[in-house]
Amino acid sequence: MSGLQFSIRTATAADIPLLEPLIEQSVRQLQQTDYSSSQIDSSIGSIFGIDRQLISDGTYFVAAPIDDPSQVVACGGWSFRRTL
């Protein structure tokens, strides 16, 4: 069985231009049955967006195909900081 192989690495600030459209596409696809188009439009970048602090903290990761590391296909992270 053959298939794509992926690498997972810590995100850097240089990844932000790749992550922004990926997150937008994800939100538009996965949330389309839960929110109206106008709600999605207004939430992209504010609610659904990149937390640059997580990138700085080293707790945000990206997944990319091994044969094309410039094609980021997934991302996510977490924080050890307390939130409201």
Backbone as CSV, one residue per row, in Angstrom:
resi,resn,N_x,N_y,N_z,CA_x,CA_y,CA_z,C_x,C_y,C_z
1,MET,0.861,-1.180,0.000,0.000,0.000,0.000,0.899,1.232,0.000
2,SER,0.694,2.095,-0.954,1.476,3.326,-1.010,0.561,4.517,-0.743
3,GLY,1.166,5.572,-0.305,0.405,6.773,-0.026,1.341,7.899,0.310
4,LEU,0.764,9.041,0.486,1.568,10.195,0.854,2.125,10.018,2.255
5,GLN,3.339,10.472,2.430,3.935,10.504,3.750,4.104,11.967,4.137
6,PHE,3.871,12.243,5.403,3.892,13.616,5.883,4.942,13.795,6.956
7,SER,5.433,15.003,7.041,6.305,15.372,8.150,5.572,16.416,8.982
8,ILE,5.815,16.388,10.260,5.237,17.371,11.173,6.401,18.125,11.794
9,ARG,6.287,19.440,11.760,7.358,20.268,12.304,6.766,21.483,12.997
10,THR,7.577,22.124,13.805,7.163,23.345,14.482,7.000,24.460,13.449
11,ALA,5.921,25.187,13.541,5.665,26.300,12.619,6.595,27.465,12.947
12,THR,6.879,28.243,11.917,7.664,29.465,12.083,6.870,30.630,11.505
13,ALA,7.327,31.828,11.774,6.663,33.010,11.228,6.640,32.976,9.707
14,ALA,7.620,32.337,9.100,7.656,32.236,7.638,6.500,31.400,7.092
15,ASP,5.864,30.591,7.929,4.735,29.754,7.499,3.417,30.512,7.448
16,ILE,3.344,31.654,8.085,2.065,32.375,8.196,1.385,32.595,6.844
17,PRO,2.095,33.017,5.791,1.406,33.189,4.500,0.812,31.897,3.939
18,LEU,1.352,30.744,4.325,0.793,29.463,3.897,-0.383,29.046,4.775
19,LEU,-0.336,29.422,6.041,-1.360,28.990,6.986,-2.661,29.774,6.864
20,GLU,-2.570,31.053,6.572,-3.788,31.873,6.504,-4.804,31.337,5.495
21,PRO,-4.421,31.053,4.236,-5.422,30.509,3.308,-5.860,29.091,3.671
22,LEU,-4.981,28.307,4.278,-5.343,26.956,4.701,-6.426,27.002,5.763
23,ILE,-6.261,27.872,6.749,-7.258,28.000,7.813,-8.569,28.532,7.250
24,GLU,-8.483,29.513,6.367,-9.719,30.056,5.768,-10.470,28.971,5.000
25,GLN,-9.773,28.211,4.198,-10.423,27.133,3.430,-11.044,26.102,4.373
26,SER,-10.335,25.766,5.433,-10.852,24.809,6.401,-12.143,25.305,7.046
27,VAL,-12.140,26.549,7.484,-13.326,27.118,8.129,-14.493,27.140,7.151
28,ARG,-14.250,27.582,5.946,-15.337,27.672,4.963,-15.934,26.299,4.656
29,GLN,-15.123,25.262,4.628,-15.624,23.925,4.342,-16.279,23.274,5.563
30,LEU,-15.594,23.324,6.697,-16.060,22.580,7.868,-17.187,23.274,8.631
31,GLN,-17.311,24.583,8.508,-18.314,25.315,9.276,-19.518,25.749,8.440
32,GLN,-19.550,25.371,7.167,-20.605,25.877,6.283,-22.012,25.449,6.688
33,THR,-22.135,24.341,7.401,-23.483,23.938,7.834,-23.847,24.508,9.199
34,ASP,-22.874,25.108,9.868,-23.122,25.643,11.210,-23.304,27.157,11.238
35,TYR,-22.723,27.849,10.270,-22.745,29.314,10.259,-23.103,29.838,8.876
36,SER,-23.675,31.020,8.841,-23.996,31.659,7.562,-22.704,32.163,6.921
37,SER,-22.759,32.462,5.636,-21.585,32.993,4.929,-21.099,34.284,5.562
38,SER,-22.027,35.151,5.966,-21.608,36.415,6.565,-20.957,36.192,7.932
39,GLN,-21.455,35.218,8.696,-20.824,34.910,9.978,-19.405,34.371,9.767
40,ILE,-19.249,33.515,8.795,-17.928,32.973,8.490,-17.002,34.087,8.030
41,ASP,-17.494,34.932,7.124,-16.672,36.046,6.629,-16.161,36.910,7.775
42,SER,-17.042,37.214,8.728,-16.645,38.108,9.811,-15.761,37.419,10.857
43,SER,-15.781,36.096,10.886,-14.990,35.381,11.893,-13.575,35.040,11.425
44,ILE,-13.359,35.001,10.126,-12.035,34.654,9.618,-11.064,35.771,9.958
45,GLY,-9.980,35.388,10.585,-8.966,36.351,10.984,-9.098,36.807,12.420
46,SER,-10.326,36.805,12.948,-10.481,37.229,14.336,-10.703,36.023,15.245
47,ILE,-11.699,35.215,14.941,-11.966,34.016,15.733,-11.173,32.840,15.164
48,PHE,-11.301,32.654,13.868,-10.582,31.578,13.200,-9.375,32.185,12.506
49,GLY,-8.246,32.017,13.089,-7.028,32.570,12.513,-5.813,32.021,13.221
50,ILE,-4.693,32.543,12.871,-3.433,32.075,13.428,-3.132,32.820,14.716
51,ASP,-2.819,32.070,15.735,-2.363,32.668,16.981,-0.845,32.768,16.897
52,ARG,-0.360,33.936,16.571,1.082,34.133,16.391,1.868,33.875,17.668
53,GLN,1.215,34.040,18.807,1.898,33.766,20.066,2.230,32.278,20.187
54,LEU,1.349,31.419,19.694,1.632,29.984,19.726,2.842,29.645,18.863
55,ILE,2.969,30.337,17.740,4.146,30.128,16.893,5.389,30.564,17.659
56,SER,5.327,31.710,18.308,6.456,32.191,19.106,6.781,31.237,20.260
57,ASP,5.731,30.657,20.845,5.919,29.726,21.962,6.502,28.383,21.522
58,GLY,6.424,28.094,20.216,6.888,26.800,19.727,5.891,25.687,19.941
59,THR,4.609,26.057,20.094,3.564,25.058,20.324,2.543,25.020,19.185
60,TYR,2.941,25.472,18.008,2.087,25.427,16.815,2.844,24.617,15.772
61,PHE,2.153,23.690,15.139,2.803,22.758,14.233,2.139,22.748,12.862
62,VAL,2.905,22.330,11.873,2.373,22.164,10.521,2.715,20.765,10.024
63,ALA,1.860,20.252,9.157,2.097,18.976,8.479,2.199,19.264,6.993
64,ALA,3.172,18.629,6.360,3.395,18.813,4.922,3.860,17.495,4.326
65,PRO,3.532,17.253,3.058,4.040,16.048,2.403,5.565,16.066,2.388
66,ILE,6.161,14.926,2.634,7.622,14.836,2.653,8.218,15.254,1.319
67,ASP,7.541,14.901,0.223,8.096,15.236,-1.091,7.831,16.677,-1.520
68,ASP,7.034,17.435,-0.750,6.794,18.849,-1.050,6.536,19.608,0.248
69,PRO,7.598,19.878,1.021,7.411,20.524,2.321,6.833,21.938,2.256
70,SER,6.805,22.532,1.080,6.226,23.871,0.960,4.702,23.834,0.895
71,GLN,4.121,22.658,0.743,2.666,22.504,0.644,2.110,22.076,1.997
72,VAL,1.869,23.037,2.862,1.332,22.744,4.189,-0.124,22.316,4.050
73,VAL,-0.471,21.172,4.656,-1.825,20.635,4.509,-2.611,20.583,5.813
74,ALA,-1.941,20.838,6.935,-2.631,20.832,8.226,-1.822,21.650,9.227
75,CYS,-2.518,22.154,10.237,-1.829,22.934,11.259,-2.654,22.922,12.535
76,GLY,-1.988,23.192,13.630,-2.687,23.287,14.899,-1.710,23.466,16.035
77,GLY,-2.230,23.886,17.172,-1.363,24.111,18.312,-2.145,24.226,19.589
78,TRP,-1.416,24.518,20.655,-2.009,24.683,21.966,-1.162,25.647,22.770
79,SER,-1.674,26.018,23.913,-0.957,26.954,24.764,-0.903,26.428,26.189
80,PHE,0.185,26.714,26.865,0.297,26.417,28.280,-0.170,27.608,29.118
81,ARG,-0.445,28.737,28.459,-0.866,29.947,29.158,-2.319,29.824,29.616
82,ARG,-2.616,30.456,30.721,-4.008,30.498,31.179,-4.783,31.471,30.313
83,THR,-6.006,31.117,30.005,-6.872,31.998,29.227,-8.104,32.353,30.047
84,LEU,-8.806,33.374,29.581,-10.039,33.775,30.277,-11.105,32.735,30.118
